[in-house]
Amino acid sequence: MGKYFGTDGFRGLAGVELTSTHAFLIGRFLGYYLKKLSARPRVVIGKDTRLSSYMLEYALASGLASSGADAYMLHVTTTPSVSFVCGSESFDLGIMISASHNPYYDNGIKIVNSRGEKVGDELLDKVEEFLDGDGALPILKGEELGRIYDHSAGRNRYIGYLISLSRFSFKSKRIGLDLANGGAFMIAKSVFEALGATVFVIGNEPNGININEGVGSTHIEALCKLVIDKGLDVGFAFDGDADRCIAVDEKGQVINGDYILYILASVMKRSQELAGDLVVTTIMSSATLTQALEGLGVKTISTKVGDRYVFECMQKSEASLGGEESGHIILSKYATTGDGILTSIKLMEAMLEEKCTLSYLCRSFSPCPRVMKNVRIQGAFDFSRLECLNLRADSTCGYIDTFIDGYRVLIRKSGTEPLVRVLVEGEERDKCFELATKIEEVIKNG
């Protein structure tokens, strides 16, 4: 990770760690960089519903135009829609303004290439070098300047694309959607209603400061209640930029990314769509997922946390399915990034094809008990303070992944928030909680 760009773009406290000046300079440099490759570069920009997204959107667009690039504004939308539009409409770059599942006061800038894939470190290093430099670039004037266009039609084409992907009608299905008061609020309901479902929605009243607040994939209890109270067939929760999906079955039970990978791998293997009988996971996935997939005759490759790393590994291994326990699911036949709405459509297809409930699809997979702790920190974190528990970080990967008395312990610093994430999984939940709490106290108190 660089000084500004982490595992999921440039993210920080809006107005403090990520300012409109940063956004302008990023746009300024990207426009300059692209002008060396194209006479009239085209960049598409999307944003989520955060109050600060509007400030950053116009700053980015101004920076691009001042360097001779044209900016096309999707307005409020999702991260996967930016990737889709960029890749399908021959844009030079795409930019999404979002801090995903973070609170409203944070924001972020993600950059994707002309294929809709997250850009590599080479370009990000150039951007960082410019941000820390003197900011001097050629001054353009007159007809050399770029233009700024409304491009909400691109978002509508993305909606049409999602609708076209389902082989089934969702008629007679009652579906709950939690839109996290985020970027999906103008998209998801339209997609499911067009496919014939009766839709019940929460988290669809964004006001600039309520994104992810008590709703969305990180606050799944709201959707669980909706599914039970309304007697729904299934529910789907997205995060602020809708690149992840967590489902809820008809019994109100949470179906996380590991369950989703198991279901989709099962269906895709039977239909011979699972390339190489392979699934890419991350170190956060349950150890029992690997065992369950092996029982289906499916191999797994584990990589670092972050859908960027999942996709890179999928490309290298030519895998068609990969994802994270948190709900980032990548189906490479249809998308280059995690797409929560696409994932939910494919889960609906699995239910309809098998003529069964979501809980039935999960019947053969049971993750072992696990406890997660997110410990807030100030500044850098020194893993050496955990040596009192005989825990040492691997210098090559920067995290701890080991076993204590038969229990798996994973400790890593978040790439998107000032947190240390502690995961303990094993046979008994009480012992997982006890060990995780002990580690949490050491992190807090040293």
C-alpha positions as CSV (number, residue, x, y, z in Angstrom):
1,M,0.0,0.0,0.0
2,G,1.1,3.5,-0.8
3,K,0.9,6.7,1.3
4,Y,-2.6,7.6,0.0
5,F,-3.9,4.6,-1.9
6,G,-4.6,1.5,0.1
7,T,-6.3,-1.8,-0.7
8,D,-9.4,-0.1,-2.0
9,G,-8.4,3.3,-3.3
10,F,-7.6,6.6,-1.5
11,R,-9.8,6.6,1.6
12,G,-9.9,8.9,4.7
13,L,-11.8,11.5,6.6
14,A,-13.4,13.7,4.0
15,G,-12.2,17.3,4.2
16,V,-9.3,16.4,6.4
17,E,-7.4,13.3,5.0
18,L,-9.1,13.4,1.6
19,T,-9.8,17.0,0.6
20,S,-11.2,18.7,-2.5
21,T,-7.7,19.8,-3.3
22,H,-6.6,16.1,-3.4
23,A,-9.5,15.4,-5.7
24,F,-8.7,18.3,-8.0
25,L,-5.0,17.4,-8.2
26,I,-5.8,13.7,-8.9
27,G,-8.1,14.8,-11.7
28,R,-5.5,17.3,-12.9
29,F,-2.8,14.6,-13.1
30,L,-5.0,11.9,-14.6
31,G,-6.1,14.3,-17.4
32,Y,-2.4,15.2,-18.1
33,Y,-1.4,11.6,-18.0
34,L,-4.2,10.5,-20.4
35,K,-3.5,13.4,-22.8
36,K,-0.2,11.7,-23.6
37,L,-2.1,8.6,-24.7
38,S,-5.2,10.2,-26.4
39,A,-6.0,13.5,-28.0
40,R,-9.3,13.8,-26.1
41,P,-9.4,11.5,-23.1
42,R,-12.8,10.4,-21.7
43,V,-13.2,9.7,-18.0
44,V,-16.5,8.5,-16.4
45,I,-17.2,9.4,-12.8
46,G,-19.7,8.0,-10.3
47,K,-20.4,8.7,-6.6
48,D,-22.3,7.4,-3.7
49,T,-24.7,9.4,-1.5
50,R,-22.2,10.9,1.0
51,L,-22.5,14.6,1.6
52,S,-18.8,15.0,0.6
53,S,-19.2,13.0,-2.6
54,Y,-20.6,16.1,-4.4
55,M,-17.6,18.2,-3.4
56,L,-15.1,15.6,-4.5
57,E,-17.1,14.9,-7.7
58,Y,-16.9,18.5,-9.0
59,A,-13.3,18.8,-7.9
60,L,-12.3,15.7,-9.8
61,A,-14.2,16.9,-12.9
62,S,-12.6,20.3,-12.7
63,G,-9.2,18.8,-12.5
64,L,-9.8,16.6,-15.5
65,A,-11.2,19.4,-17.6
66,S,-8.4,21.7,-16.7
67,S,-5.9,19.2,-18.2
68,G,-7.9,18.7,-21.4
69,A,-9.9,15.5,-20.5
70,D,-13.7,15.2,-20.8
71,A,-15.5,14.1,-17.7
72,Y,-18.8,12.1,-17.9
73,M,-20.9,12.2,-14.8
74,L,-23.0,9.1,-13.8
75,H,-24.0,10.9,-10.6
76,V,-25.2,8.7,-7.7
77,T,-24.5,5.1,-8.7
78,T,-22.5,2.0,-7.7
79,T,-18.9,1.0,-8.1
80,P,-19.7,-2.0,-10.4
81,S,-21.7,0.3,-12.6
82,V,-18.6,2.5,-13.1
83,S,-16.6,-0.5,-14.1
84,F,-19.3,-1.7,-16.5
85,V,-19.7,1.7,-18.2
86,C,-16.0,2.2,-18.4
87,G,-15.4,-1.2,-20.0
88,S,-18.4,-1.2,-22.3
89,E,-18.3,2.3,-23.6
90,S,-14.6,2.8,-24.4
91,F,-13.7,5.2,-21.6
92,D,-10.0,5.7,-20.9
93,L,-10.5,5.6,-17.1
94,G,-13.3,5.4,-14.5
95,I,-13.4,6.9,-11.1
96,M,-15.8,6.0,-8.2
97,I,-16.2,8.3,-5.2
98,S,-17.1,6.2,-2.2
99,A,-15.8,4.9,1.1
100,S,-17.8,1.7,0.6
101,H,-19.0,0.4,4.1
102,N,-17.4,3.2,6.1
103,P,-19.4,5.9,7.9
104,Y,-20.6,8.9,6.0
105,Y,-17.8,11.2,7.3
106,D,-15.2,9.1,5.4
107,N,-14.9,9.1,1.6
108,G,-12.7,7.6,-1.0
109,I,-11.5,7.6,-4.6
110,K,-11.2,4.4,-6.6
111,I,-9.8,4.4,-10.1
112,V,-10.4,1.7,-12.8
113,N,-8.8,1.2,-16.2
114,S,-10.4,1.1,-19.7
115,R,-11.4,-2.6,-19.0
116,G,-13.2,-1.7,-15.8
117,E,-10.4,-3.2,-13.6
118,K,-8.8,-1.5,-10.7
119,V,-5.7,0.2,-11.9
120,G,-2.3,-1.2,-10.9
121,D,0.3,0.3,-8.5
122,E,2.4,1.8,-11.4
123,L,-0.2,4.5,-12.1
124,L,-1.1,5.0,-8.4
125,D,2.5,5.5,-7.6
126,K,2.6,8.3,-10.3
127,V,-0.5,9.9,-8.8
128,E,1.1,9.8,-5.3
129,E,4.3,11.3,-6.6
130,F,2.4,14.2,-8.1
131,L,0.4,14.8,-5.0
132,D,3.6,15.1,-3.0
133,G,5.3,17.3,-5.6
134,D,4.9,20.9,-6.6
135,G,1.7,20.4,-8.6
136,A,3.2,22.1,-11.7
137,L,1.7,21.0,-15.0
138,P,1.1,22.8,-18.3
139,I,-1.6,25.4,-18.3
140,L,-4.3,24.8,-21.0
141,K,-6.7,27.4,-22.3
142,G,-9.4,28.0,-24.8
143,E,-10.4,24.9,-26.8
144,E,-7.7,22.9,-25.2
145,L,-9.8,22.6,-22.1
146,G,-12.0,19.6,-21.5
147,R,-15.8,19.4,-21.1
148,I,-18.1,18.0,-18.4
149,Y,-21.1,16.0,-19.5
150,D,-24.1,14.5,-17.8
151,H,-24.0,10.7,-18.5
152,S,-26.9,9.3,-16.4
153,A,-27.7,7.3,-19.6
154,G,-24.7,5.1,-18.8
155,R,-26.3,4.2,-15.4
156,N,-29.5,3.3,-17.2
157,R,-27.6,1.0,-19.6
158,Y,-26.1,-0.8,-16.6
159,I,-29.6,-1.4,-15.2
160,G,-30.6,-2.9,-18.5
161,Y,-27.5,-5.1,-18.5
162,L,-28.3,-6.5,-15.1
163,I,-31.9,-7.2,-16.1
164,S,-30.7,-9.0,-19.2
165,L,-28.5,-11.4,-17.1
166,S,-31.3,-13.4,-15.5
167,R,-32.6,-16.5,-17.3
168,F,-35.7,-16.6,-15.0
169,S,-38.6,-14.4,-14.1
170,F,-38.8,-13.6,-10.4
171,K,-42.6,-13.4,-10.5
172,S,-44.3,-14.6,-7.3
173,K,-41.0,-14.1,-5.3
174,R,-41.1,-11.7,-2.4
175,I,-37.7,-10.1,-1.9
176,G,-36.3,-7.7,0.7
177,L,-33.6,-5.2,-0.3
178,D,-31.4,-3.2,2.1
179,L,-29.8,-0.5,0.0
180,A,-27.7,1.0,2.9
181,N,-28.9,4.5,2.0
182,G,-26.1,4.3,-0.6
183,G,-25.4,4.1,-4.3
184,A,-27.8,1.2,-5.1
185,F,-30.9,3.2,-4.0
186,M,-31.5,4.4,-7.6
187,I,-30.8,1.0,-9.2
188,A,-31.6,-2.2,-7.3
189,K,-35.3,-1.8,-6.8
190,S,-35.8,-1.1,-10.5
191,V,-33.9,-4.2,-11.4
192,F,-35.8,-6.6,-9.2
193,E,-39.2,-5.1,-10.1
194,A,-38.4,-5.4,-13.8
195,L,-37.6,-9.1,-13.2
196,G,-41.1,-9.5,-11.7
197,A,-40.4,-9.7,-8.0
198,T,-42.5,-8.1,-5.3
199,V,-39.9,-5.9,-3.6
200,F,-39.8,-4.6,0.0
201,V,-37.1,-2.0,0.6
202,I,-35.2,-0.4,3.5
203,G,-32.2,1.9,3.5
204,N,-33.5,3.8,0.5
205,E,-33.8,7.3,1.9
206,P,-30.3,8.8,1.8
207,N,-29.8,12.2,3.2
208,G,-26.0,12.6,2.9
209,I,-25.2,11.5,6.4
210,N,-27.0,8.2,6.9
211,I,-25.2,5.9,4.5
212,N,-24.5,2.5,6.2
213,E,-26.1,3.9,9.4
214,G,-27.8,0.9,11.0
215,V,-28.5,-0.6,7.6
216,G,-26.6,-2.3,4.8
217,S,-24.4,-5.4,4.7
218,T,-22.5,-4.4,7.8
219,H,-25.8,-4.0,9.8
220,I,-27.6,-7.1,8.6
221,E,-30.0,-7.3,11.6
222,A,-32.3,-4.7,9.9
223,L,-32.8,-6.9,6.9
224,C,-33.2,-10.1,9.0
225,K,-36.1,-8.3,10.8
226,L,-37.7,-7.2,7.5
227,V,-37.6,-10.8,6.1
228,I,-39.2,-12.3,9.2
229,D,-41.8,-9.6,9.7
230,K,-42.9,-9.6,6.1
231,G,-42.6,-13.4,5.6
232,L,-40.2,-12.9,2.6
233,D,-38.6,-15.5,0.4
234,V,-35.2,-13.9,0.7
235,G,-33.4,-10.7,1.4
236,F,-30.2,-9.0,0.0
237,A,-28.2,-6.3,1.7
238,F,-25.6,-4.1,-0.1
239,D,-23.0,-1.7,1.2
240,G,-22.6,1.9,0.4
241,D,-21.3,1.4,-3.1
242,A,-23.0,-2.0,-3.7
243,D,-19.9,-4.0,-4.6
244,R,-20.8,-6.5,-1.9
245,C,-23.9,-8.5,-1.0
246,I,-24.9,-10.4,2.2
247,A,-28.1,-12.4,1.9
248,V,-30.7,-13.5,4.4
249,D,-32.7,-16.7,3.9
250,E,-36.4,-17.2,4.5
251,K,-35.7,-18.1,8.2
252,G,-33.9,-14.9,8.8
253,Q,-30.5,-16.5,8.9
254,V,-27.5,-14.6,7.6
255,I,-25.8,-16.0,4.4
256,N,-22.4,-14.4,4.1
257,G,-19.8,-14.5,1.3
258,D,-18.5,-17.9,2.2
259,Y,-22.0,-19.4,1.9
260,I,-22.5,-17.5,-1.4
261,L,-19.3,-18.9,-2.8
262,Y,-20.3,-22.4,-1.8
263,I,-23.8,-22.1,-3.4
264,L,-22.5,-20.5,-6.7
265,A,-19.6,-23.0,-6.9
266,S,-22.1,-25.9,-6.5
267,V,-24.4,-24.6,-9.2
268,M,-21.6,-23.6,-11.6
269,K,-19.8,-26.9,-11.3
270,R,-23.0,-28.8,-12.2
271,S,-23.5,-26.6,-15.2
272,Q,-19.9,-26.8,-16.2
273,E,-19.4,-23.0,-15.8
274,L,-16.8,-23.3,-13.0
275,A,-13.5,-22.8,-14.9
276,G,-10.9,-25.3,-13.8
277,D,-13.2,-26.4,-11.0
278,L,-11.5,-23.6,-9.0
279,V,-12.6,-20.9,-6.6
280,V,-10.4,-18.0,-5.4
281,T,-11.0,-17.1,-1.7
282,T,-9.1,-14.9,0.8
283,I,-7.4,-15.5,4.1
284,M,-10.7,-14.3,5.8
285,S,-12.7,-17.2,4.5
286,S,-13.6,-20.0,6.8
287,A,-11.3,-23.1,6.8
288,T,-14.4,-25.2,6.5
289,L,-15.2,-23.5,3.1
290,T,-12.1,-25.1,1.6
291,Q,-13.1,-28.5,3.1
292,A,-16.7,-28.2,1.8
293,L,-15.6,-27.2,-1.7
294,E,-13.1,-30.1,-1.8
295,G,-16.1,-32.3,-1.1
296,L,-17.7,-31.0,-4.3
297,G,-14.4,-31.7,-6.2
298,V,-13.6,-28.0,-6.3
299,K,-10.1,-26.6,-5.6
300,T,-9.4,-23.3,-3.8
301,I,-6.6,-20.6,-3.9
302,S,-6.4,-18.2,-1.0
303,T,-5.1,-14.6,-1.5
304,K,-4.8,-11.4,0.5
305,V,-8.0,-9.5,1.5
306,G,-9.3,-7.1,-1.1
307,D,-11.4,-7.8,-4.2
308,R,-8.5,-6.3,-6.3
309,Y,-6.3,-9.2,-5.1
310,V,-9.1,-11.7,-5.7
311,F,-9.5,-10.5,-9.3
312,E,-5.8,-10.5,-10.0
313,C,-5.5,-14.1,-8.8
314,M,-8.6,-15.0,-10.8
315,Q,-6.9,-13.6,-13.9
316,K,-3.7,-15.5,-13.3
317,S,-5.5,-18.8,-12.6
318,E,-8.2,-18.2,-15.2
319,A,-10.9,-18.8,-12.5
320,S,-14.5,-17.8,-13.1
321,L,-15.5,-17.4,-9.4
322,G,-13.9,-15.7,-6.5
323,G,-14.7,-13.6,-3.5
324,E,-14.6,-12.7,0.1
325,E,-16.4,-13.7,3.3
326,S,-17.5,-10.0,3.5
327,G,-19.7,-10.4,0.4
328,H,-17.4,-9.2,-2.5
329,I,-18.2,-11.9,-5.1
330,I,-16.6,-11.7,-8.5
331,L,-18.1,-13.6,-11.5
332,S,-15.6,-13.0,-14.2
333,K,-17.9,-13.9,-17.0
334,Y,-20.1,-10.9,-16.2
335,A,-18.0,-8.4,-14.3
336,T,-14.4,-7.3,-13.4
337,T,-15.3,-6.3,-9.8
338,G,-17.5,-7.4,-6.9
339,D,-21.2,-6.6,-7.8
340,G,-23.8,-7.0,-5.0
341,I,-26.8,-6.7,-7.3
342,L,-25.3,-9.2,-9.8
343,T,-24.6,-11.6,-7.0
344,S,-28.1,-11.4,-5.7
345,I,-29.5,-12.1,-9.2
346,K,-27.3,-15.2,-9.5
347,L,-28.5,-16.4,-6.0
348,M,-32.1,-16.0,-7.2
349,E,-31.3,-18.0,-10.3
350,A,-29.9,-20.8,-8.1
351,M,-33.1,-20.9,-6.0
352,L,-35.3,-20.9,-9.1
353,E,-33.3,-23.5,-11.0
354,E,-33.2,-25.8,-8.0
355,K,-36.8,-25.0,-7.1
356,C,-35.9,-24.6,-3.5
357,T,-35.3,-22.1,-0.7
358,L,-32.0,-20.3,0.0
359,S,-31.6,-22.2,3.3
360,Y,-31.9,-25.5,1.4
361,L,-29.1,-24.5,-0.9
362,C,-26.9,-24.0,2.2
363,R,-27.8,-27.3,3.8
364,S,-24.4,-29.0,3.1
365,F,-22.2,-26.2,4.3
366,S,-21.7,-25.3,8.0
367,P,-18.9,-23.0,8.9
368,C,-17.2,-23.6,12.2
369,P,-17.8,-21.0,15.0
370,R,-15.9,-17.7,14.6
371,V,-15.6,-14.5,16.4
372,M,-14.5,-11.2,14.8
373,K,-13.2,-8.2,16.7
374,N,-12.5,-4.8,15.1
375,V,-10.1,-2.9,17.4
376,R,-9.8,0.9,16.7
377,I,-6.2,2.2,16.7
378,Q,-4.4,5.5,16.4
379,G,-1.8,5.7,13.7
380,A,0.4,2.7,12.9
381,F,0.2,-0.6,14.7
382,D,3.2,-2.5,15.9
383,F,2.5,-6.2,15.8
384,S,5.4,-6.8,18.2
385,R,3.2,-5.9,21.1
386,L,1.5,-9.3,20.5
387,E,4.7,-11.2,21.2
388,C,3.6,-11.6,24.8
389,L,1.0,-14.0,23.4
390,N,3.6,-15.7,21.3
391,L,2.1,-14.2,18.2
392,R,4.4,-12.8,15.5
393,A,3.6,-11.3,12.2
394,D,5.0,-12.8,9.0
395,S,7.3,-10.1,7.6
396,T,6.5,-11.1,4.1
397,C,2.7,-10.6,4.3
398,G,2.3,-8.2,7.3
399,Y,-0.3,-10.2,9.2
400,I,-0.6,-13.1,11.7
401,D,-2.3,-16.3,10.6
402,T,-1.6,-19.2,13.0
403,F,-3.2,-21.7,15.4
404,I,-3.4,-21.6,19.2
405,D,-4.6,-24.8,20.9
406,G,-6.3,-25.9,17.7
407,Y,-8.0,-22.5,17.1
408,R,-7.2,-20.5,14.0
409,V,-6.1,-16.9,14.8
410,L,-5.9,-14.2,12.1
411,I,-4.8,-10.7,12.9
412,R,-4.4,-8.0,10.3
413,K,-4.5,-4.3,9.9
414,S,-7.5,-3.0,7.9
415,G,-6.6,-1.5,4.5
416,T,-9.6,0.8,4.6
417,E,-10.1,1.9,8.2
418,P,-7.9,2.6,11.3
419,L,-8.7,-0.8,12.7
420,V,-6.9,-4.1,13.6
421,R,-9.2,-7.0,12.7
422,V,-9.0,-10.1,14.9
423,L,-10.6,-13.4,13.7
424,V,-10.7,-16.5,15.8
425,E,-12.4,-19.7,14.6
426,G,-12.6,-23.2,16.0
427,E,-14.8,-25.8,17.6
428,E,-16.4,-23.9,20.4
429,R,-17.7,-20.3,20.1
430,D,-17.1,-19.5,23.8
431,K,-13.4,-20.3,23.5
432,C,-13.2,-18.3,20.2
433,F,-14.7,-15.3,22.1
434,E,-12.4,-15.8,25.1
435,L,-9.3,-15.9,22.9
436,A,-10.4,-13.0,20.7
437,T,-11.2,-10.8,23.7
438,K,-7.7,-11.6,25.2
439,I,-6.1,-10.5,21.9
440,E,-8.3,-7.4,21.8
441,E,-7.2,-6.3,25.2
442,V,-3.5,-6.6,24.3
443,I,-4.0,-4.5,21.2
444,K,-5.8,-1.8,23.2
445,N,-3.5,-1.7,26.2
446,G,-0.2,-3.0,24.9
